[in-house]
C-alpha cells in the first residue's frame, strides 16, 4: 500500500549523505599518501583518480563538508585531511 512518502537516503546529523560518508575513507587514504609526500594541493581530477571515483562526485562530496577547491589551484591537502578526519 502506497503511503505517499518518498524514499530519502539516510544522512548523518550534519546532513551528509551516507554514500558520501562511505567514500570519505577512500579520500582520506589518498590524501594521507599525498600528505606523506609533502604535496600541498591536489586537483579534484587527481584526487578522484587516486580514490577511484568521478571528479564531479568528489566535488559534490566535498561540498557537503563545506570545502570548495580553488579553480586552477585545487584543494589544500592538509585541510581536507582535517575536515574528513573530523567527520569520521
PANU-756873 format. One record per atom (N, C-alpha, C): y, z, x negated. Coordinates in steps of 0.05 Angstrom, whole numbers, padded with zeros to 5 digits, always signed. Layout:
residues N
YZX ...
end
This chain:
residues 88
-00024+00000-00017 +00000+00000+00000 +00025+00000-00018 +00043-00018-00013 +00067-00020-00029 +00087+00001-00021 +00099+00013-00041 +00119+00034-00035 +00147+00025-00039 +00151+00001-00049 +00178-00010-00053 +00189-00002-00080 +00174+00014-00096 +00183+00022-00122 +00175+00001-00143 +00192-00001-00162 +00185-00019-00184 +00176-00003-00208 +00158-00015-00224 +00148-00001-00247 +00169-00001-00269 +00174+00021-00281 +00193+00023-00303 +00177+00034-00327 +00182+00023-00351 +00168+00033-00375 +00176+00062-00380 +00158+00077-00391 +00163+00105-00398 +00183+00106-00420 +00201+00125-00419 +00221+00128-00440 +00222+00157-00450 +00233+00160-00474 +00237+00187-00485 +00263+00198-00474 +00270+00222-00480 +00293+00235-00469 +00319+00221-00474 +00322+00207-00497 +00347+00193-00503 +00347+00165-00491 +00327+00158-00475 +00327+00132-00463 +00316+00110-00480 +00301+00117-00501 +00288+00097-00518 +00261+00090-00507 +00256+00064-00501 +00230+00056-00490 +00207+00064-00509 +00185+00071-00497 +00161+00079-00513 +00152+00057-00531 +00154+00032-00523 +00146+00010-00540 +00163+00009-00566 +00189+00016-00563 +00207+00017-00586 +00198+00040-00604 +00193+00063-00592 +00185+00087-00607 +00159+00081-00622 +00141+00066-00610 +00116+00059-00623 +00120+00041-00648 +00142+00026-00648 +00147+00008-00671 +00163+00023-00693 +00175+00045-00687 +00191+00059-00707 +00177+00065-00733 +00151+00074-00732 +00137+00079-00757 +00134+00054-00775 +00131+00031-00762 +00129+00006-00777 +00155+00001-00792 +00178+00005-00779 +00204+00002-00791 +00208+00022-00814 +00200+00047-00808 +00203+00068-00828 +00188+00062-00854 +00163+00053-00851 +00147+00046-00875 +00160+00024-00891 +00170+00004-00878 +00183-00019-00892 +00209-00009-00905 +00224+00008-00891 +00249+00018-00902 +00244+00037-00925 +00224+00053-00923 +00217+00071-00945 +00210+00056-00971 +00195+00034-00967 +00189+00017-00990 +00214+00005-01003 +00232-00003-00986 +00258-00014-00996 +00274+00007-01010 +00275+00031-00998 +00290+00053-01010 +00279+00061-01037 +00252+00061-01040 +00240+00067-01066 +00247+00047-01087 +00254+00023-01079 +00262+00002-01098 +00292+00001-01100 +00306+00021-01089 +00335+00024-01091 +00350+00000-01078 +00339-00011-01057 +00352-00032-01042 +00372-00019-01023 +00398-00025-01025 +00418-00012-01008 +00420-00022-00980 +00417-00049-00976 +00419-00060-00949 +00396-00080-00945 +00391-00086-00920 +00370-00105-00913 +00378-00120-00888 +00372-00146-00887 +00378-00161-00863 +00357-00157-00842 +00363-00163-00817 +00344-00160-00795 +00320-00179-00800 +00325-00202-00811 +00304-00221-00816 +00284-00210-00837 +00295-00200-00859 +00278-00189-00880 +00262-00165-00870 +00275-00147-00856 +00261-00123-00846 +00241-00130-00825 +00247-00149-00807 +00229-00157-00786 +00204-00169-00799 +00207-00186-00819 +00184-00198-00833 +00167-00176-00846 +00179-00157-00859 +00165-00135-00872 +00150-00118-00851 +00161-00114-00828 +00149-00098-00807 +00130-00114-00789 +00131-00140-00791 +00114-00157-00774 +00122-00160-00745 +00149-00160-00741 +00159-00163-00714 +00181-00185-00714 +00189-00193-00690 +00210-00213-00686 +00237-00200-00692 +00255-00214-00706 +00281-00202-00714 +00298-00195-00690 +00296-00210-00668 +00312-00203-00644 +00302-00177-00632 +00275-00173-00632 +00264-00147-00622 +00273-00124-00640 +00273-00128-00666 +00282-00108-00685 +00311-00100-00679 +00328-00120-00675 +00357-00114-00670 +00359-00099-00643 +00344-00106-00623 +00344-00092-00597 +00335-00064-00601 +00313-00060-00616 +00303-00033-00620 +00324-00016-00634 +00337-00027-00654 +00357-00011-00669 +00381-00005-00651 +00387-00022-00632 +00409-00017-00614 +00404+00008-00598 +00379+00014-00591 +00373+00039-00577 +00379+00063-00594 +00378+00060-00621 +00384+00082-00639 +00414+00085-00643 +00429+00065-00633 +00457+00065-00638 +00465+00053-00665 +00446+00039-00676 +00451+00027-00702 +00454-00003-00700 +00476-00013-00710 +00482-00041-00710 +00488-00049-00738 +00475-00070-00747 +00480-00080-00774 +00507-00094-00775 +00514-00101-00799 +00539-00116-00804 +00532-00145-00810 +00543-00163-00795 +00538-00192-00799 +00544-00199-00828 +00525-00212-00840 +00528-00221-00868 +00522-00200-00889 +00518-00175-00879 +00512-00153-00898 +00484-00142-00892 +00479-00136-00866 +00453-00125-00858 +00456-00095-00850 +00434-00081-00853 +00432-00053-00846 +00432-00036-00871 +00444-00013-00870 +00443+00007-00891 +00415+00020-00891 +00399+00016-00912 +00372+00025-00913 +00370+00055-00910 +00385+00070-00925 +00383+00100-00924 +00391+00111-00896 +00411+00099-00884 +00420+00109-00858 +00398+00103-00837 +00385+00080-00838 +00364+00074-00820 +00340+00093-00823 +00334+00099-00848 +00312+00119-00854 +00319+00145-00840 +00344+00154-00843 +00353+00178-00830 +00351+00176-00799 +00361+00155-00788 +00361+00152-00759 +00333+00152-00747 +00315+00136-00760 +00288+00134-00750 +00273+00160-00753 +00276+00173-00776 +00263+00199-00781 +00271+00219-00760 +00296+00219-00753 +00307+00237-00733 +00293+00233-00706 +00287+00208-00699 +00275+00202-00673 +00245+00209-00672 +00233+00207-00696 +00204+00213-00697 +00200+00242-00701 
end
